[in-house]
Amino acid sequence: MLLRKFAAAILSLALLCCLLPVTPAAAADMPQDVQEQFSSHVYVDPDTGLRIPYRLYIPESTNSNGEYAFLLFLHGAGERGADNQSQIRANSNILTRIVNNSDPEQNCIILAPQCPSDEPDKQRKWVDTPWENGSYSVDSIPQSEPMQAVMKIIEDLCSDRRNTPIDKSRMYIAGISMGGYGTWDTIIRNPDMFAAAIPVCGAGDPSKAELIKDVPIWAFHCADDGTVPVSGSRDMYNALKTVNGKITYTEYETGGHFAWEPAFNEPELLNWLFAQKKVWDIQSVSNPEPIAVPYGTSFNDLSLPDAITVQLDNGDSLDIAVEWSAQDAAGNTYNGNRAGTYTLTGALSTSEAGNPQNLAASIQVTVVAQPVTPGDVDGNGYVDIIDVMGACRILARRSTGIKPTDKEMARADMDGDDDVDITDVMSICRIIARQA
């Protein structure tokens, strides 16, 4: 009898163990020295009062343009709470790889918020949809309160240019399980925000594939996932392939609900992630102020700006390189020896922004007319016998049908009759005589 009770107890204990989640042996906590590089913060949503603990990692060095790339990491359901530690300690090998990476171009600010635990009257999730259902309709549910708060944290970080100068062209998002749902949901609701996404064992709304077809995505799932059906990732992959989306999908045959273990150890994952860069389109151009230059200034001596400010379709401004042309908008070539106003055009560089409208820069350049001394035919500042000879040459050409140039007319037409003749030559001689 006692033996049967003991056996029953052992069996009950074994069954209980089978019902507990099992973490694969490969799942290692983030090393303590890496955890300590994440500062601790708490955000209180001013609209809802919801408290969101979050950890923030800021690299020592910015990238080559003086800014930081950015990664939002959304944890799974098991890391919910208020300890502000679980979300980076567990299942976060991708974060450890980034922090330990010595290449500043493959390092970034990391925001790791912690979703609060369920409350008696409310479940707390990154996305308010049942995980076991797979794909869902974004239109049928509002953005969850925790994700609303996270988006406000991101807005604050992007606004703090002194402490967190984030490169908005290199903002990334990754998440596992509940966070995989959050990743799909966030890029669908904000299709222009992120340069790349890594949703792991999550699900999204396939009907919104058109919205995110230009977002590079590398999705992961295990075929034998018993918690979040693999159909969630397959649905998104198929929908995105239909619209020629930038989707890469890796499906592991086994692994259960732990696809992040092999996913975050993919050798090329970080190379792929940090190679992605969002290119915003130029919406308008802030042209430089008009300039005036002395007569005789060559095109190469104009000191035109090397860069100008443009407005992008994400609302930001950007200084981009411009290459000026000596030909103005009307097709006239700039001539520093011809007084007048030229509207020069400049081709905008597309290395940092798209230009589907083929917008160009422009600047007005006015060549100031050189002060004219009547009779100073050679323009050396005084009248002498050389000018008489110059006027005679003009007169000689006139007899062959060659008309005087505007410059010659301005200097040699002494009587203002729009011609250079012997009367003008005599007037120049009289000026010389008076000078004597």
Secondary structure, DSSP 8 states (H G I E B T S, - for coil): -HHHHHHHHHHHHHHHHHHS----TT-----HHHHTTEEEEEEE-TTT--EEEEEEE--SS--TTS-EEEEEEE--GGG-SSSSSHHHHSS-HHHHHHHT---GGG-EEEEEE-----BTTB---SS-S-GGG-S--GGGS---HHHHHHHHHHHHHHH-TTT--EEEEEEEEEEETHHHHHHHHHHHH-TTT-SEEEEES----GGGGGGGTTS-EEEEEETT-SSS-THHHHHHHHHHHHTT--EEEEEESS-TT-THHHHTT-TTHHHHHHH----EEEEEEE----EEE-TT--GGGS---SEEEEEETTS-EEEEEEEEEEEETTS-B--TTS-EEEEEEEEE--SSEE-TT--EEEEEEEE------TT-TT-SSS--HHHHHHHHHHHHHHTTT----HHHHHHH-TT-SSS--HHHHHHHHHHHHHH-
